[in-house]
Amino acid sequence: MNIYFVCTGNTCRSPIAEAILRSKMLDNVTVRSAGIHAQNGRPISSNAQTLIQEVDMPHTPISRAVSSEDLEWADLILTMTGAHRSILLDMYPKVGMKTFTLKEFVRPDSKGDVLDPFGGNLKTYRRTFDELQELIEVLEQKLVEGKE
């Protein structure tokens, strides 16, 4: 399964989510991330980089913009916010059936967005990192159960 995490600039939330899921090394799961307003090749935030490196997770250290090729490649597109989902669906209506917010996909009764740490200190980034770890634990369970 190809999973595509999407946020705004691909410097905070989506690269962290990508690193966490990639570190699970799940069979037949490939992961990428991008940003709706990202510029290709920009470094991810230093706080995101610090947290990812603290736990020695494989990661992509530079940002990528959302591309139609990646959207086509993806079996599942998980956005960090409802607004990201809406923007993607406005731009690429054909991806609607496979696009969800991360929270609504892993916990259908859950509402809200993943906390945006942009501009915050390391403590703020750690809260987002912890939130993403928790959500991706549930995602991992869903992916493993779905293979049985």
N, C-alpha and C positions, 0 to 999 in steps of 0.2 A: 504494500500500500504506500502510495506517495502522499505525504502530508506537507502542506504549505502553510506556514504561520505568517500572518500579515498584521502589521501595525502601521504607524505613521511614517517614521523615518528609518526604520530598520537599524536603529542604533541601541535600543534598550530592550523592550519587551520581546519582540519576535526573535532576536538573536539569542536571548536567554532561553526562551521556550525551545528553540531549535537545538541548542546545546544540551538542555536537560533531556529532551526526547532522544537525541542522538546517543547520549551516554548510556541509555538503556540497552542499546545494541539489540533491538528486537529483530528477529528474523523477518525478512521480507518487508521491512519498514524503512523507507527512505524519507529524509526530511530536508526541507529548505525553508528559508524565510526571506521576506522582502517587506518593503514599505511603500505605501500608496504615494507618499510624497518624498521618497528617498532619492538620493543621488548615488549612482553606482560608484563604488570604490572609496567611500568615506569610511574612516575608522569607526567602529562601534564605540560607545561611550566608555570612558576609562573606568567608571564605576562598574559597569556591566562586565567589562573585561576582567577587572579585579575579582569579582565574585565567581565568574566562570573559571578563572585560573586557580582560585582558592581550592576548588574541588576537582581540579584537573580534568575538566570536561573538554572533549573535542568540540571545536567551534569554528565559525566563520568570522574572522576579525574585521571584515569590511561589509558595508551596506550594499544592498541590491534593491533596485526599483522593481515593483510588480511588473511582470511581463505577461503578455498573452500566451507565450510559449510555456511558461511555468504554470499558468492557470490551467492550460490544457493538460500538462503533465500530471497535475495534482488529482488524486482521487478524493481528497478531502482538504478543504480550505478552512482554516480556523483563524478568525480575526480576534484581536484583543478587545475590540469595542463594537457596540451596535452600529456606531457611526462608520467604522471601517467597513463593516458588512454592507451597509447601505450604499456607500460610495462604490464599492466593488460591483454591487449588483446594478447600479446606475451605469457604470462604465462597461460592464461585461455581463449582461443579463443571462447569458447561457450558462453561467456557473452557479446559478441560484440553487439548484438541487444538491450541490455538494459544498455549500458555503454556510458556515455557522459561526457564531461567536464561540470562543473556547468554552466559556462558562455554560452556555446553553447546550453545547454538545455533550459535555461531561456530566452536567447536572441539569437536566431539562427543567426542573422546578426552580433553578437559580436564575436570578436576574443580575444585571449590573455588568460592569466592565472590569478588566484587569487594571489595577492601579498604575497610572503613568508616572514613573519616577523622574522623567526628564527634568533636568535642572536641579534635582535634589541631591542631598548628600548620600554618603554610603549607606547610612541607616535606612533611608527611604528606598534605595535600590534593593537593599536586603529584604525589606518587606515585600517588594514586588517579586523578588527571586523566590522567597518562601511561598508566596501565593501561587506562583507558577509551578513550583515543585509539587505542591499539593494537588493542583489541577491536573498536572501531567501524570501523577501517580494514578489518578482515576482514569485518565485517558489510556494509560498503559493497560490497566485492567480490562477496559472495554475492548482494546485491540486484541489482547490475548484471548479473551472470552469469545470474541468474534471469529477466531480461527478454528475453534473446536467444532 
